[in-house]
Amino acid sequence: MMKLRAFFLPHRLVMLVLFAALVVWCAVTLNWTWLPKYLPLAIQGIWTTLLLLVSTVVLGFLLAVPLGLAQAVGPWYLAWPARLFCTIIRGTPLLLQIWLLYYGLGSVFPYIDGIRDSVFWPYLRAAWPYAVLALTLSFAGYEGEVMRGAFLSVRKGELEAARAFGMPRFMIFRRIWLPLAVRNVLPTLGGETILQLKATPLVATITVVEIFSVSSRVRQDTFIIYEPLLLLAVVYMLIAGVIALAFKLVENRVPSQR
């Protein structure tokens, strides 16, 4: 009860009233006659966006862990390639990376003998695998550098205590080092996940139909500009809010390093 009262402070109530008034004004005065026709396509676009977000974040994080570990404690022949990869990914625009993979790498496969007749050709000529690959590599490049700092931030005393108990290296990594490193970067990981969400509209440039491309189609078909963009903004804000809330709940449940 006390938490509920603390949430409804005067300034928050004012903001809620203003937001509700804005929603009512948009619903009454703007043109929403196009929405029933394009609603199924919009739902499909939202699903595609969520699938693209979840798959690339999971795959990107799985790739970021060895990238961060190699930079933190790996030998030079692993650390330098990992550092070079992160530098290239962070130093080039994501749109350029998407186009290089789709229009560059994708245009090479048709000239390789046997590719067109293989079972992989339907996937290699589609835009979806290139979008997943580009967003996965982008997320891994940024999170690889974050995980490097996370691994280095874990106190050496805890690792040495685990070694003193006779724990194998992999068990120390799986049960102590990795969980503590992830706990240290949970707020950053949540922010990077939201940034990944806002990067998904770029895949519309290679014909992947997600929620942003649906709003563009509505504008092209009906010449209605503001309403699809406002609805698009609301969708992104709701998804970002759910992501922020989910990471906040995880942070509250996971004990911090002391």
Order of alpha helices (4+ residues) and beta strands (2+ residues): alpha-alpha-alpha-alpha-alpha-alpha-alpha-alpha-alpha-alpha-alpha-alpha-alpha
